[in-house]
Structure formats: C-alpha cells, structure tokens
Amino acid sequence: MTDFAEYVGGSGAADTSLEPVKIGMVNQQGGAVFVSDTNDDGVRIAVEYINSQAGGIGGRPIELVECTIANSEEEGQQCGQQMANDDEVVAIIIGPTFIGTEAFYAALGGSKPIVAGVSVNPTDLVQENAAVLNGGAAYILAPFATFARDTLGVTSAALIYPEGAGQDDAAAGQASAFEAAGIDIAQATARAERHL
C-alpha cells in the first residue's frame, strides 16, 4: 500500500522555521452574484490538515495568499496582477467565478499553474496552465436529471437560464443530461434585470 503522506511531506506538523510555500487562492464572493464562500472553507481546512498532520510540502508549511472577486472584471484583473507579481506564489487555487475570470487569466498571462475544483466558467477549461478536477459547468449540473427522473418521476421539464457569456454551455450540458435520462426538456433564456 502506498503511503500518500510522502507526497505532501510526511506526517506530523510542518516545520514552521522553514520558509512557507505560498499558494494563491482566488474566489468570487462578497458581491451581487454569490457563488461560494464554502470553497474558501474547504481550502483552508485542507491547508490546516496538511500543515498540522501531513508535514506540509517537503516539510514546509503552506501559506495562502488570498484575493477575492466581488463584482467586476477589474477585480479579476487585480487578482491576476497580484498573483503574477508575487514571485513567492508558486501556484493558484481558483474557486468558481462568474465575473472577472477572463480578466484574471489575461492579467496572469499563463505565468503560474492553476487548479480549480469545479468550474462554472468555460474560460477555465481552455487555459493551458489550468486544471479542473471535478468538471465544468456543462457537466456538474447533470445529476439534476437523474434526481428528477429517479426521485421525482419527472417526464418533462423546462430549463430557463440567463443570457450571458458561457451560460449556453452550461445549459446545453444540463439539457443533454435530461435528454439522456429520457426527459423531454424545453429551453429558454431569461434576461436578468437589475434595479437599484
């Protein structure tokens, strides 16, 4: 049996006298479109475990360098610039982002590797320096079809999704899952109106 602890440094606590391994963390939160602050919770829990139980990375502790995107492309650009300009950041974990994603990647300019758990933006899937571990928007919603068929007994459904870049990919993936499950599905786009 392989001892996977050797890949992250061993066991026990990381040696805090050593320089930390800095990993960037970018997530969308705090703005008008709420995605997930639980992504940050999961990353922080993993870092705490690696630092306290798995010996860090090569004995060195992990230190997170955080940046959030709330409402704008400019914030994505700022996060990309922050990560690109910090020579100590060796890799970046990106959470699900709808806003600022393209500006983030443009500012980063492919200079560092990126890992996403789940992607909600098609931009993540075409980056040469990025890996998406658990699928993109076209795939992550597919289980709704199985649930609708097996639990709810649904035979037809309607899919209404917002207009916007990348939304049609997610909708197409969802629709194909319903079709594969034998459920007739009608699709329509809805334009979001924002009133202040």
N, C-alpha and C positions, 0 to 999 in steps of 0.2 A: 504494500500500500504506500502511495506517495505521501510524503509529509509536505503539504502545501504551505505550511508556515515558512519553509525555507525561501519561498519566492518573495515574501514580504519582509523578510529579515530574521525570522526565528520565532522565539516565544518570549514572554515577559514584556517588560516596558522598554520602549525605545530609550536610547542614551541621550538625555536632554543636554549633555555637554557638547554634543555634536551639532554642526550646522543643520537646520531643518531642510527638508525637501519641500520646496514651495510649489503648491498646485493651485492654479486659479479655479474659481468657481463662479460661474455666471448663471443667473436665473432671472426670470421675469416675475416680478411681484411688486406690490405696493401701488399699483396704478389702476386705471379704469378697467382693464382686462385682467382678471385674476386667473393665473394659471396654476401655480402650485408652490407654496412655501414648504410643503412637506418634502419636496425634493431636497431642499437645504437640510432639513432634519435628518434625512437618510444619509446624506454625505457626511454630515457632522458626526453621526453615530458611527459610521464606518471608520472615519479618521480616529475617533476616540478609541475604538476597538484596536485598530492597527497600532496606535501609539502606546496603548496600555497593555495589550495582550499578545500582539504578534510581532513585537520587536521593531516596529517602524519599517522603513525601507533601508535595507542594509545597515540596520541599527540606528538610523537617523529618524527623528520624528517628522511627521508630516505637518506642515503649516498651511492653512488655507488662506488664499488671497481672494477676497470676495468682491464682487461687483454685481449690482442689480440693474435691470432694465424695468422701468415703470411704465412709461407712456410714449416713448419717442424713438425714432431712428437715431437721433443724436445721442441718446443714452447708450444704444448699442454700439455706436461708433466710439464713444468714450470708453466703454468696457474693452473693446478691441484694442484701442490705443494703450490703455492701462496695462493689459496683458502683454502686448507686443513690446512695450518699452521697459518692462520689468525683466531684466536678464536672469533673475533668480527663479522666475516662474518657468518650470520645465514642461508642464502640460496643463490642460484646462478641462474641467468637467463643466458641461453646459446642460442646464435644465431645459424643460420645454418652453420655448419662446415663440410668440406670435409676432411680436413687434421688435424691431431693431436687429433681427437676426442677420439679414443681408449686410447691414452696415457694420455689424460686429465682425463678420468674416472678411469684409473688404478692408477694414482697419487692421485686422490681424495679419492679413496678407499671407496666410499659409505658413507663418513662421513657427507655429507650435502645434503639437498634436492635440486633438480634441476628442473627448469621449462623451457621448450622450447616452443616457439610459433609454429614453424614449424620445422620439422626435415628433413634434407636431407641425413642423415647418419643412416643406420639401427642400429648402436650401441646405439643410443639414445633410441630406442624402447624396448631394453632388459635390461635396468638398473632398478633395484628395487627402487632406490632413485630418479628416474626422471619421470616427467610427460610431455607429448607432447600434447599441447592444440588443435592444428589445423591439425593434421595428419602428416604422414611421407611421404617419397619420393615415396612410392608405390601408394599414393593416391592424392597427391597435384597436379599432372600433369593431372589428369583425365579430367578436364574441356576442355583441348585442343581438346578432341574427340568430345564433344558436339559442340564446336565452329566450328570445321572442318565440321561436318555434317550439322548443322543448318545454319551457316553463309556462309561457303564456298561451300557447296554442294558436299563435297568430298565423293567418294565411295571407294577409295583405298589409302593407304599411306605406306610410308617406315619409319621405326624407326631405326636410326643409333645412337648408344650410345657408350661411351668409355669403354674400358676394365678397370676393377678395382674392388676392394672390394666394395660391396654394390650397384654397378651400375646396376647389373642384377635385383635386387629387384625393383628399380625404373622403369626399362624398362618393366618388367613383369606387373607392375601396369598400366603403360601407354598403353601397348599392350592390356590388358584386357579391358580397358576403350574403346579403339577403336573397339574391337570386340563386346562389349555390345552395342555400338552405331550403329552396323551393317556395319562397315567399315573394309574391308579386309586390313590386315597390314602385311608387310614383315619386318623382323628384321635382323640387322647385327651389329656386334661390330666393332669399329674402334680403332686402337692403336694410341694413341697420341704420336707424335714425337716432342721433344723439342730441338731446335737448338739454341745455344748461339753464 
